[in-house]
């Protein structure tokens, strides 16, 4: 039985796993990774996680997500992500600052640290800057920023709009690829 589609699940590393299927399939240690199959025999997901303290609610990664990841691993040996060298947290954007910046964001991604010599630092971004847009698309928090820093943006200039002391500033950042990003809270 599928009880919800399009759910999100936070991995142990902190990274948000999106488009997850909530199911009542029995999932126990050792049998995750198996297929979640429809009544027609179609694989719709890959069983992934269980929340034991919540009546055994189980989750499966959607088959289209699993196919994408598998394709990347077979082709490249990993899933590529763009990296700009920041740590950030989701914060509320004061309404007056959002209005002044012509941003509709109620939330943004506040930079808490910039790694020296990395793309964000080289471009001039600083701690306490609040990212509100990336290439004109709203950024409503850290998860949104990470989602937008996909492989397509590696090596190409992207525009990042930030609020700095209540003023909108635009920076051009050229993300790199970093396969060894240890913390999912970094972008």
Secondary structure as UniProt FT lines:
FT   STRAND          2..10
FT   TURN            12..13
FT   STRAND          16..23
FT   TURN            29..30
FT   TURN            32..33
FT   STRAND          35..37
FT   TURN            39..40
FT   STRAND          43..51
FT   TURN            52..56
FT   STRAND          57..62
FT   HELIX           63..76
FT   STRAND          81..83
FT   STRAND          86..92
FT   HELIX           95..100
FT   TURN            101..102
FT   STRAND          107..114
FT   TURN            116..117
FT   HELIX           119..123
FT   TURN            127..128
FT   STRAND          130..134
FT   TURN            135..136
FT   STRAND          137..138
FT   HELIX           142..148
FT   HELIX           151..153
FT   TURN            154..155
FT   STRAND          157..164
FT   TURN            165..166
FT   STRAND          167..174
FT   STRAND          176..177
FT   TURN            179..180
FT   TURN            184..185
//
